[in-house]
Amino acid sequence: MPNRFLSSMVIRVNNKTDTVHKTFVFVKQTPNFYSMEVIMVDSLYRENNETGRIIIDISLDNYMDFFHEWDSAILRKRDMHPELTDFLDVCSVDIPLNKKIQIHFLIENVKRDPIGEKGIVESYTNYYKFLAKMEKHKIRRNLKFALLFLLIALVIIFAHTMLLKSVPQGVWSEVFMEGLMIGGWVFMWEALHTVSFGNLDLITRYREINRFFTAVITFSYK
C-alpha cells in the first residue's frame, strides 16, 4: 500500500519583517497501516531576486507524490494531491495578491527525469486552468442574475409609474401600488448586491487561482 498523507497541516506562523516562517506536520501512513511517522518540515518564503516572485518551496519524495494516489489517469490528466492544493491555498492567503509567485519543487531520492517534470507541469497547469474556468463561469452567472434582477426592477418600477394615475383610490389599490414600489427596489438592491458583494469573494478567488496558473514552476534535486 503506498504512503498516504493522513493529517492536515499544523501551522505556526511568525511574521518577521518580510518573511513568514511556517512549521508543517505531516502524518504519513506506512505500508503496515498502523505505524505512523511524523515528519517535521520547516520552510519559509523566499524571494527570487531576479524576478521578484515569492517562492513557495515544496519537498517531494518522488514525482508521484505530486499526484492524487487514487487517480489512475495518465500523468498530465491526473489530479493534484488534495493536501498539496490545501497547502498552496494556505500559502496564497499569506502572500499579497499583488505579488507573483514561483512554485519550486525539491525532488528527493530520484534523478532528474524530464518526462516526470513535464507530467507535473501539465497536471498543475490543467488543474488551475480548470479552476479558473469554473470561477469565471460563477462570476458570469452572477452577472447574468444581476442583469435579470435589474430588468425585473425596471419593469416593476415602470409599471408602478404607469399605474399610479390610472388605479382608482382605495386601500387595496394603495397596498398594491406600495407593494410594486417595494418589490422594484428589492430587485434593484438584489442586482447591486449580486454585482458588488456577491462577486467580491469570487473575484478574489479567481485572482488567486489565476496567480497559481501563471506561476513559474522550477525543480531542483537532492
Protein Blocks (a to p, Z undefined) as FASTA:
>chain_A
ZZddfbdcddddddehjbccdddddddddfklmaccdddddddddddfknopacdddddf
blklmpcfklcbdfklpccdfklmmmmmmmmmmpcfkbccddddddehiacdfklmmmmm
mmmmmmmmmmmmmmmmmmmmmmmmmmmmmmmmmmmmmmmmmmmmmpccdfklmmmmmmmm
mmmmmmmmmmmmmmmmmmmmmmmmmmmmmmmmmpccddddZZ
